Amino acid sequence: MWSPRPTPDAEPRPLGWRVAVAATLGMSVSYVDRQTLAAIAPAVRQALGIDHTQYGWITGAFSIAYLVGAPLAGMLLDRVGARRGLAIAVVAWSVVAGAHAFAVSFATLFALRVLLGAAESPSFPAAAQAIRAALPHKARTAAYGLLFTGSSLGAMVAAPLAVALNARYGFRFAFVGSAVVGTAWVPFWLWATRGMRPAKDAEATPEAARGAGSLLDAARDPAVLRALVAVVGSAPLLMFVFNWTSQLLVEARHVPQDALGPYLVVPPVLFDLGAVTFGFVASRRRGALERRAGPGAPSPTDRGLLLFATALATTLAVVPLASGPWLTMVLLGVSAAGGGGVYVIVTGDMLSRVPAGRVSTSGGLTAAAQSLSHIVVNPLMGKVIDRTHSYAGVLVTLGLVVVPTSLVFALWPMRARDPGMR
C-alpha cells in the first residue's frame, strides 16, 4: 500500500483500513486521557475547591495549548510523517495524564491541562495524514467518519473507568488508570503503520510535489477557511456534550455521581452512529460519482447531508424540556450525532481539496479553530451557569449557533475539486 506508485482509484486494501483503525484507536486514547476529568469533574471540583467558572478555565486550558500546538504539529508532521510523530506524542501525553494525580489546586490542575493539550496536539493532524495516504479518495470520508468515533469511543471508556476508579480509590487513581491505556496502544500503531511515509511522499502527484508550504498558505486556502467557519459553529455543541454532561446530570437532573456511568455512554454511542453513518453515505455517493464519471471526477460539496446533520445538531436546544435523565441523554446524543455528521462532512470535503503535502497542516488549523471556540465559550458558560444556576440558556444558544455557520459553509462558492487531486 505504501509503494511509490499508488493506485488511488483502486479498492481499499487491508493495510489501508488497518491504518484507519489504528488512527481511530489513537484518537480514542487521546480522549480517554482528556475526558477522564470531565467524567469525574464533580468529585475533582469538590476535592480541590474549584467552582464552575474555574472549571471553565481548566477545560479551556487544554484548548489554549491545543490552539497553538495543533497547527505547528501539523506542519512538523507534514515533513516528518505521522508514524513517528504520533508515537512520540502518545508517550508524552500519557505521562502528563498520569501526572494529573498529583494536582493539589486550581493552579496545578490548570498547568497540567495546558501540558496535556500541547502533548495531544498532533493527534488529529497525524490521523488525517495517515488516512489520506492509506486510502483512495472515494473511501476517505467513510474513514474520517470512523476516525471521529475515536473521540466518543474514548469517552465511553473514560466515563465508566474513571467513575469506577474514583468511587473505589479516589480521583487520583482515575488519572493514573487513564495514563496506562495510552502506552498499550503504541506498539499496535507502530505495527499497523510500518513502512509509512509522509503523505507528500506517498502520493506522487503534481499537487503533492508543491510541498506543504507555510502555515499562512494553508490558512489562506478557501477550502480551509470555510471549514474553519463550520468548525467554530459546531465545536461548542460537542464540547458541552463531552465536557459538561456529568455536571448537568448531577446538578439539574439530580443523578448521584457514582451512578453517572450508564448515562454518560448514550451520547458517545449516538455520536459514533452519526459519524459513521454520515461518512458511509458520503463515501457511497462519492463512489457512485466515480463509477459514472471515472476516478478523480470533480467532487461537489454534499449540501443535503450537511443540512440534515445540522438539523439533528439543533436538538440540543430542546434539552431543557426533557423531563428526566434518560430523555436528556437521548436528546444530547441526537445532537452529538448531528454534530459528528457536520464534522465528518466538513473535514472530508476540506481534506479532499487541499494538497497532500498540506493535509496535517490543514487539519491542525481546524483543530486550532475548535480549540479557540472552547477557550472562548467554556469560561462564558461557567459564568452563566454560576450566575443563573441553570443550563437552559446555554443549551439553547449552543444548539442554534450551528445553523448559520453550516449555512455559510454550504453556500460558500467553491470550484469543483481538481480531478488530479486524489
Secondary structure, 3 states (H helix, E strand, C coil): CCCCCCCCCCCCCHHHHHHHHHHHHHHHHHHHHHHHHHHCHHHHHHHHCCCHHHHHHHHHHHHHHHHHHHHHHHHHHHHHCHHHHHHHHHHHHHHHHHHHHHCCCHHHHHHHHHHHHHHHCCHHHHHHHHHHHHCCHHHHHHHHHHHHHHHHHHHHHHHHHHHHHHHHHCHHHHHHHHHHHHHHHHHHHHHHCCCCCCHHHHCCCHHHHCCCCCHHHHHHCHHHHHHHHHHHHHHHHHHHHHHCHHHHHHHHCCCCHHHHHHHHHHHHHHHHHHHHHHHHHHHHHHHHHHHHHCCCCCCCCCHHHHHHHHHHHHHHHHHHHCCCHHHHHHHHHHHHHHHHHHHHHHHHHHHCCCCHHHHHHHHHHHHHHHHHHHHHHHHHHHHHHHHHCCCHHHHHHHHHHHHHHHHHHHHCCCCCCCCCCC
